[in-house]
């Protein structure tokens, strides 16, 4: 069995969550988590530069096998969605420059992959993150917990894809007589 390091990202402009886990089989361990913060008084291009630099440094520090990013979701506020899209874009650029493989998951996929229910509420997902990582309390702030959830979702998805691939490869040698 190989240990894998996965970075999860929960993009935002003021608060950008990140979470790093290592996996060995179906066991998860937290490596590092937190937020990249920028202030409203910063010029937009400087906020994005700060996020890019921080994501680049994180990737360089932990050397992930993969980066999982929550896909953009917005309900009403288009202005917020555009700003989050920009921060997401610079994070994806940092991943590309570092040669990382990137996977994207919708909020519903993250909920399903962590809590087993695509309509789980935020509290349920955070509690499952806490339990799966063996933490004494839920990670704070919420953006960091969300990013850890994205990383866990990817780890579970990779495990599932691997099992399906193994099953399909096992069938290839059998005839359909």
Buried (B, 14 or more C-beta within 10 A) or exposed (E): EEEBBBBBBBBBBBBBBBBBBBBEEEEBBBBBBBBBBBEEEBEEEEBBBBBBEBBBEBBEEBEBBBBBBBBBEEEEEEEEBEBBEBBBBBBBBBBEEBEBEBBBBBBBBBBBBBBEEEEBEEEBBBBBBBEBBEBEEBBEEBBBBBBBBBBBBBBBBBBEEEEEEEEEEEEEEEEEE
